[in-house]
């Protein structure tokens, strides 16, 4: 079986797409973002494609409004069917990136964590290392576990904060996969170097 992972986070704008691109590159995987909200500027799929050409798959829904998917769909007058969100069948490793945090609403009745529970694909929780990360990380872990979502581990993003990272891994009873340092310049080369410096590829195979 080729590895498949869902990448979620403790919040929005913490670097999930950067980590996802690094993992896609390292695994020679395909990338899929089920729902893209906001089309102005470079989308997450566009960013990953720029970092890892020919790796991305089309989103299931593309929403113009930059908001939570449930609200963006309502404003755009689009109806999202969560049951139709099915991971694509590809002959390669697959990295799926959610939106914002694990409890972001897909519709008024369904959260991303509920969709992850149905998929049963191991989830990687991305967490920034800044102040507040212990609380946000442990709440995310609890919310996923409450739904029976399998958690592969936690990946930190930012400057090293050894005590916070160890505390989350220990109390949350999750594997600390590593840390992706902030990259001043994002290129395929710096992305690959950052992943190699911060992670062991064997943890994802």
C-alpha positions, 0 to 999 in steps of 0.5 A: 500500500502506498502511504496516504495522509491527511494534513490538518492544523491547529489553526489557519495560516500556520504553514500547512501548505508548506509542510504539505508541499514538502511531504509531497516532494519527499514522497513523490506523492500527489496532492489534493485539496478537497475544497478551495475557498478564495481564488484571488492570488495563489491558491494552496494547490497553485503553491504546491504545483509551483513547488512540486510540478505535476503533483496536484489534482483538481479540487472537488469544489472551488469557491470564490469567497475567502471564508470557511467552506460552509459560508463561502459555499452559501455566499457563492450559492453552491451546495457542498455534498460532504458524502461526495468528498472521496479521496482520489484513487491514484497510483502514488502516495497521496497527501490531502490538505484540509482547510484551516483547523480540524474543526472548520465547517464543511457545511452547517452540519459537518466538520472537516474532522467528521469527514476525516473520521469517515475516510479513516486515513492517518492524519498529520496535525501541523502546529506552530511553535508560537505561544498558545500552541500547547492548548491549540494542539491538545484540543485538536488532538482530543477533537480528532480522537473523540471522532476516532480519527487515526493520528499519524503524528504531529509536525511542528512549524516555526522556531524550535520550542523544545519544551512545548513540542515535548509537552504536546507529544507527551500529554497528547500521546502522539508521535513527534514527527519533527519540525519544519523551520521557517524558510526565508525563501521558498523554492523547491530546493529550500523546501527539500532541505528544510524537510530533510533537516527536520524530519525522517522520511522513514516516519512517513513510509 
